[in-house]
């Protein structure tokens, strides 16, 4: 992935997605926004301790920087589920400029241009998908619960089911999130994960590799490994540049992952 800078705001962008020239997209960081106080920066989460007008102003900055349609941005109420919404023209703006009924949803898919799909996170794994043949995009929020529920793989299934996407054509980008260096669980919770993604620590804790789990889900659902672009940036190791819930608890904001089909 490559960094795109505008003033002191830093975005990560996937080179394979950029090369298609079909989408505007990016993974945001925490620097350069108008939010103040405990969550100073480019906070994109409405459900944290921030002024809603500041959050909207941050979305405007992101829209301007990445050339997105601000008024059509679609946000869901994320709940660490495996529920995925097919976004229609009637959903344009929901969650940002219009009241939203997109509840209990952690994945968004559309084939409509000019409708940016947004998921937000603060350690959880954000994923962006594009089928350049069918011109279909998706944004997915995969926390550890969503990863266990295989939401990334289910998004690929829905892209095929609703839009006849061939998984072998899909490009995937895995954004900044908690890395295998820092994703620590106690032994009870770690037992929920397949053993190949675990690394035992001396303090009776276990490290889990959510990046590899999500990558393998995509491969199992037909996405070629060479089509998967992983940032490999840990939000805990880089908590000065990214919001991290495990680092700052309730004092943290949310960064976003956004993708939009160009007109």
Secondary structure, DSSP 8 states (H G I E B T S, - for coil): -EEEEETTEEEEE-HHHHHHTSEEEEEE-STT-SB-GGG-B----TTSSS-HHHHHHHHHHHHHHHT--GGG-EE----S---EEE--GGGTTBTTTB-----S--EEEE--BT--EEEEESSSEEEEEEETTTTEEEEEEE-HHHHHTTHHHHHHHHHHHHH---GGGEEEEE-SB--TTT-EEEHHHHTTS-GGGEEE-TTSEEEE-HHHHHHHHHHHTT--GGGEEE---BTTTTTTTS--HHHHGGG---EEEEEEE--
